[in-house]
Amino acid sequence: MKEARKEYKNGQNAKRVIASAKEKKQKECANDLNDSECQNEIFRMAKQMVKEKQDITGLKEHQGK
């Protein structure tokens, strides 16, 4: 039981570390919006978010033929 609690706490700590790293990176890019590299990165992230939110609308009709 104690081992499971340790693993849970380690997981919570890892989430905090990842969240703080993401926040730091977002603040850096927000400060450097005029920099073309950061603009490209922001557009790439937005495009990726749109793709993740899309529904699958159809499948190929002739699969396996």
DSSP file (Angstrom, degrees, kcal/mol; ACC not computed):
  #  RESIDUE AA STRUCTURE BP1 BP2  ACC     N-H-->O    O-->H-N    N-H-->O    O-->H-N    TCO  KAPPA ALPHA  PHI   PSI    X-CA   Y-CA   Z-CA
    1    1 A M     >        0   0    0      0, 0.0     4,-1.9     0, 0.0     5,-0.1   0.000 360.0 360.0 360.0 -40.6    0.0    0.0    0.0
    2    2 A K  H  >  +     0   0    0      1,-0.2     4,-2.2     2,-0.2     5,-0.1   0.867 360.0  53.9 -66.9 -35.4    2.8    2.4    0.8
    3    3 A E  H  > S+     0   0    0      2,-0.2     4,-2.4     1,-0.2    -1,-0.2   0.903 107.3  50.6 -65.1 -40.4    4.5    1.6   -2.5
    4    4 A A  H  > S+     0   0    0      1,-0.2     4,-2.3     2,-0.2    -1,-0.2   0.902 109.8  50.7 -64.1 -40.1    1.4    2.5   -4.4
    5    5 A R  H  X S+     0   0    0     -4,-1.9     4,-2.5     2,-0.2    -1,-0.2   0.898 109.3  50.9 -65.0 -40.1    1.1    5.8   -2.5
    6    6 A K  H  X S+     0   0    0     -4,-2.2     4,-2.6     2,-0.2    -2,-0.2   0.924 110.5  48.9 -62.2 -44.6    4.7    6.6   -3.4
    7    7 A E  H  X S+     0   0    0     -4,-2.4     4,-2.1     1,-0.2    -2,-0.2   0.901 111.2  50.6 -61.8 -40.7    4.1    5.9   -7.0
    8    8 A Y  H  X S+     0   0    0     -4,-2.3     4,-2.2     2,-0.2    -2,-0.2   0.929 111.2  47.4 -62.9 -45.4    1.0    8.1   -6.9
    9    9 A K  H  X S+     0   0    0     -4,-2.5     4,-2.3     1,-0.2    -2,-0.2   0.894 110.8  51.9 -64.1 -40.1    2.9   11.0   -5.3
   10   10 A N  H  X S+     0   0    0     -4,-2.6     4,-2.2     1,-0.2    -1,-0.2   0.891 109.4  50.5 -63.0 -39.1    5.7   10.6   -7.9
   11   11 A G  H  X S+     0   0    0     -4,-2.1     4,-2.0     2,-0.2    -2,-0.2   0.895 109.7  49.9 -64.7 -41.0    3.2   10.8  -10.7
   12   12 A Q  H  X S+     0   0    0     -4,-2.2     4,-1.8     1,-0.2    -2,-0.2   0.901 111.1  49.6 -64.7 -40.7    1.6   13.9   -9.2
   13   13 A N  H  X S+     0   0    0     -4,-2.3     4,-2.2     1,-0.2    -2,-0.2   0.896 108.8  52.6 -64.6 -40.3    5.1   15.5   -8.9
   14   14 A A  H  X S+     0   0    0     -4,-2.2     4,-2.5     1,-0.2    -1,-0.2   0.895 106.9  52.9 -63.3 -40.4    5.8   14.6  -12.5
   15   15 A K  H  X S+     0   0    0     -4,-2.0     4,-2.5     1,-0.2    -1,-0.2   0.896 109.2  49.5 -61.9 -40.0    2.6   16.3  -13.6
   16   16 A R  H  X S+     0   0    0     -4,-1.8     4,-2.4     2,-0.2    -2,-0.2   0.905 110.5  49.8 -66.0 -41.2    3.6   19.5  -11.8
   17   17 A V  H  X S+     0   0    0     -4,-2.2     4,-2.1     2,-0.2    -2,-0.2   0.924 112.9  46.5 -64.0 -44.5    7.0   19.5  -13.4
   18   18 A I  H  X S+     0   0    0     -4,-2.5     4,-2.4     1,-0.2    -2,-0.2   0.914 112.1  50.8 -64.6 -43.0    5.6   19.0  -16.9
   19   19 A A  H  X S+     0   0    0     -4,-2.5     4,-2.3     1,-0.2    -2,-0.2   0.900 110.9  48.1 -62.9 -41.1    3.0   21.7  -16.3
   20   20 A S  H  X S+     0   0    0     -4,-2.4     4,-2.2     2,-0.2    -1,-0.2   0.872 111.2  50.7 -69.5 -35.2    5.6   24.2  -15.1
   21   21 A A  H  X S+     0   0    0     -4,-2.1     4,-2.2     2,-0.2    -2,-0.2   0.907 111.4  48.3 -66.9 -41.0    7.9   23.4  -18.1
   22   22 A K  H  X S+     0   0    0     -4,-2.4     4,-2.5     2,-0.2    -2,-0.2   0.916 111.5  50.0 -63.5 -42.9    4.9   24.0  -20.5
   23   23 A E  H  X S+     0   0    0     -4,-2.3     4,-2.2     1,-0.2    -2,-0.2   0.905 109.9  50.5 -62.8 -41.7    4.0   27.2  -18.8
   24   24 A K  H  X S+     0   0    0     -4,-2.2     4,-2.0     2,-0.2    -1,-0.2   0.921 111.6  47.7 -61.9 -44.9    7.6   28.5  -19.0
   25   25 A K  H  X S+     0   0    0     -4,-2.2     4,-2.2     1,-0.2    -2,-0.2   0.890 111.1  51.2 -64.5 -40.4    7.8   27.6  -22.7
   26   26 A Q  H  X S+     0   0    0     -4,-2.5     4,-2.3     1,-0.2    -1,-0.2   0.896 109.7  49.6 -64.3 -40.3    4.5   29.3  -23.4
   27   27 A K  H  X S+     0   0    0     -4,-2.2     4,-1.9     2,-0.2    -1,-0.2   0.889 109.4  52.4 -66.2 -38.4    5.6   32.5  -21.6
   28   28 A E  H  X S+     0   0    0     -4,-2.0     4,-1.2     1,-0.2    -2,-0.2   0.933 112.8  43.8 -62.1 -45.9    8.8   32.5  -23.6
   29   29 A C  H  < S+     0   0    0     -4,-2.2    -2,-0.2     1,-0.2    -1,-0.2   0.853 110.0  56.0 -69.3 -33.9    7.0   32.3  -26.9
   30   30 A A  H >< S+     0   0    0     -4,-2.3     3,-0.8     1,-0.2    -1,-0.2   0.873 109.1  47.5 -65.0 -35.3    4.4   34.9  -25.8
   31   31 A N  H 3< S+     0   0    0     -4,-1.9     3,-0.2     1,-0.2    -1,-0.2   0.773 115.4  45.8 -74.2 -26.1    7.2   37.3  -25.2
   32   32 A D  T ><  +     0   0    0     -4,-1.2     3,-1.6     1,-0.2     6,-0.3  -0.210  66.2 134.8-111.3  41.2    8.8   36.6  -28.5
   33   33 A L  T <  S+     0   0    0     -3,-0.8    -1,-0.2     1,-0.3    -2,-0.1   0.766  71.4  59.7 -63.3 -24.2    5.8   36.7  -30.8
   34   34 A N  T 3  S+     0   0    0     -3,-0.2     2,-0.4     4,-0.1    -1,-0.3   0.669  84.1  96.3 -77.0 -15.4    7.7   38.8  -33.3
   35   35 A D  S <> S-     0   0    0     -3,-1.6     4,-2.0    -6,-0.2     3,-0.2  -0.630  72.2-145.0 -76.1 125.6   10.3   36.0  -33.7
   36   36 A S  H  > S+     0   0    0     -2,-0.4     4,-2.4     1,-0.2     5,-0.2   0.820  96.0  59.0 -64.6 -31.2    9.4   33.9  -36.7
   37   37 A E  H  > S+     0   0    0      1,-0.2     4,-1.9     2,-0.2    -1,-0.2   0.926 108.8  43.5 -64.1 -44.2   10.5   30.6  -35.0
   38   38 A C  H  > S+     0   0    0     -6,-0.3     4,-2.4    -3,-0.2    -1,-0.2   0.866 111.6  54.5 -69.9 -35.2    8.1   31.0  -32.2
   39   39 A Q  H  X S+     0   0    0     -4,-2.0     4,-2.4    -7,-0.2    -2,-0.2   0.930 109.1  48.2 -62.5 -43.5    5.3   32.1  -34.5
   40   40 A N  H  X S+     0   0    0     -4,-2.4     4,-2.2     1,-0.2    -1,-0.2   0.886 110.9  51.0 -63.1 -38.4    5.8   28.9  -36.5
   41   41 A E  H  X S+     0   0    0     -4,-1.9     4,-2.4     2,-0.2    -1,-0.2   0.893 109.6  49.9 -66.8 -39.5    5.8   26.8  -33.3
   42   42 A I  H  X S+     0   0    0     -4,-2.4     4,-2.4     2,-0.2    -2,-0.2   0.923 111.8  47.8 -64.8 -44.3    2.5   28.4  -32.2
   43   43 A F  H  X S+     0   0    0     -4,-2.4     4,-2.4     1,-0.2    -2,-0.2   0.886 111.1  51.8 -63.3 -38.3    0.9   27.7  -35.6
   44   44 A R  H  X S+     0   0    0     -4,-2.2     4,-2.2     2,-0.2    -2,-0.2   0.917 110.8  47.3 -64.4 -43.9    2.2   24.1  -35.5
   45   45 A M  H  X S+     0   0    0     -4,-2.4     4,-2.3     2,-0.2    -2,-0.2   0.903 112.2  49.7 -65.0 -40.6    0.7   23.6  -32.0
   46   46 A A  H  X S+     0   0    0     -4,-2.4     4,-2.1     2,-0.2    -2,-0.2   0.908 110.7  49.8 -64.7 -41.4   -2.6   25.1  -33.1
   47   47 A K  H  X S+     0   0    0     -4,-2.4     4,-2.1     1,-0.2    -1,-0.2   0.899 110.8  50.0 -63.4 -40.8   -2.7   22.9  -36.2
   48   48 A Q  H  X S+     0   0    0     -4,-2.2     4,-2.1     1,-0.2    -1,-0.2   0.898 109.2  51.6 -65.0 -40.4   -2.0   19.8  -34.0
   49   49 A M  H  X S+     0   0    0     -4,-2.3     4,-1.5     1,-0.2    -2,-0.2   0.891 108.8  50.9 -63.6 -39.7   -4.8   20.8  -31.6
   50   50 A V  H  X S+     0   0    0     -4,-2.1     4,-0.9     1,-0.2    -1,-0.2   0.918 109.7  50.1 -64.1 -43.2   -7.3   21.1  -34.5
   51   51 A K  H >< S+     0   0    0     -4,-2.1     3,-0.6     1,-0.2    -1,-0.2   0.884 109.1  51.9 -63.0 -38.7   -6.3   17.7  -35.8
   52   52 A E  H 3< S+     0   0    0     -4,-2.1    -1,-0.2     1,-0.2    -2,-0.2   0.821 110.6  48.5 -67.4 -30.0   -6.8   16.1  -32.4
   53   53 A K  H 3< S+     0   0    0     -4,-1.5    -1,-0.2    -3,-0.2    -2,-0.2   0.594  89.3 107.2 -86.5 -11.7  -10.2   17.6  -32.0
   54   54 A Q    <<  -     0   0    0     -4,-0.9     2,-0.3    -3,-0.6    -3,-0.0  -0.355  65.5-131.6 -70.5 145.8  -11.5   16.5  -35.5
   55   55 A D        -     0   0    0     -2,-0.1     2,-0.6     1,-0.0    -1,-0.1  -0.669  24.8-109.7 -89.6 151.4  -14.0   13.7  -35.8
   56   56 A I        -     0   0    0     -2,-0.3     3,-0.1     1,-0.2    -1,-0.0  -0.749  37.0-176.5 -80.9 120.2  -13.4   10.9  -38.2
   57   57 A T        -     0   0    0     -2,-0.6     2,-0.3     1,-0.2    -1,-0.2   0.649  54.0  -3.3 -99.6 -16.7  -16.0   11.5  -40.9
   58   58 A G        -     0   0    0      2,-0.0     2,-0.3     3,-0.0    -1,-0.2  -0.990  52.3-138.3-169.1 160.0  -15.6    8.6  -43.2
   59   59 A L        -     0   0    0     -2,-0.3     2,-0.1    -3,-0.1     3,-0.0  -0.836  44.1 -85.5-120.0 161.1  -13.7    5.4  -44.1
   60   60 A K    >   -     0   0    0     -2,-0.3     3,-0.6     1,-0.1    -1,-0.0  -0.454  32.9-146.8 -65.5 136.2  -12.5    4.1  -47.5
   61   61 A E  T 3  S+     0   0    0      1,-0.2     2,-0.2    -2,-0.1    -1,-0.1   0.819  90.6  48.3 -75.2 -30.5  -15.3    2.2  -49.1
   62   62 A H  T >  S+     0   0    0      2,-0.0     3,-1.3     3,-0.0    -1,-0.2  -0.306  73.3 161.6-110.2  48.3  -13.1   -0.3  -50.9
   63   63 A Q  T <   +     0   0    0     -3,-0.6    -4,-0.0     1,-0.2     0, 0.0  -0.486  68.8  11.9 -70.5 136.5  -10.7   -1.4  -48.1
   64   64 A G  T 3         0   0    0     -2,-0.2    -1,-0.2     1,-0.1    -2,-0.0   0.492 360.0 360.0  80.3   3.9   -9.0   -4.7  -48.8
   65   65 A K    <         0   0    0     -3,-1.3    -2,-0.1     0, 0.0    -1,-0.1   0.435 360.0 360.0-101.5 360.0   -9.9   -4.9  -52.5
